[in-house]
Amino acid sequence: MSPRKPGSKRGGKKQGTEDRGRKKSSAADQRRHRRVPVELPIDYARRGIKADFGGIVKNASEGGILVYLPEKMKVGETLKIEIYFPKGLELQTIQGLAKIVWADLASKETWREHRYGLKFHRLPPKTLQKLKSLLKEMEKTEQAEDLSPSPEPRT
């Protein structure tokens, strides 16, 4: 059997092409809300456990967040969350409930770091508005950083 060439057919289908006229979509295409990269501290509590734990929010949208947390948990578990962010000279929070909808299989257990996708669960209207304002502000900051010129290298 000869080696397969890139782009050649396998099993009657060419890799990376449409399947029966349906366009394949990525996870980003399937999202309802745009994700904004952030790096914000989060505290969370599990039901039935009195202690709070901390983690990091890596991106956020109106629908949910990507977080790194120190303990292994199951998909479907609901967490009480509190996300911290600066607003002027004050520290603000967004509080609510979020459900674990996916867990990364390639988590770095040796570093006690597990990656989860959390979906917000019944955020009150005021909290949702606060979240939308935060995301809008973070998008502006991200766009401004993208447009700013790189510093000249010193010689």
Long-range contacts (C-beta under 8 A, 24 or more apart in sequence): 31-61, 31-63, 32-63, 33-61, 33-62, 33-63, 34-61, 35-59, 35-60, 35-61, 35-66, 36-60, 36-61, 36-135, 36-138, 36-139, 36-142, 37-138, 37-142, 38-138, 40-83, 40-84, 40-85, 41-83, 41-84, 42-67, 42-81, 42-82, 42-83, 42-84, 43-81, 43-82, 43-84, 44-69, 44-79, 44-80, 44-81, 44-82, 45-79, 45-80, 46-73, 46-77, 46-79, 47-77, 47-78, 47-80, 57-83, 60-131, 60-134, 60-135, 60-138, 61-135, 62-120, 62-128, 62-131, 62-132, 62-135, 63-119, 63-120, 64-98, 64-101, 64-117, 64-118, 64-119, 64-120, 65-98, 65-117, 65-118, 65-120, 66-115, 66-116, 66-117, 66-118, 67-115, 67-116, 67-118, 68-113, 68-114, 68-115, 68-116, 69-113, 69-114, 69-116, 70-112, 70-113, 70-114, 71-112, 71-114, 72-103, 72-107, 72-109, 72-114, 73-100, 73-103, 73-114, 73-116, 74-100, 74-103, 75-100, 75-101, 75-102, 75-103, 76-100, 78-121, 79-118, 81-118, 85-134, 92-130, 92-134, 94-127, 94-130, 94-131, 94-134, 95-127, 96-120, 96-121, 96-122, 96-123, 96-124, 96-127, 97-121, 97-122
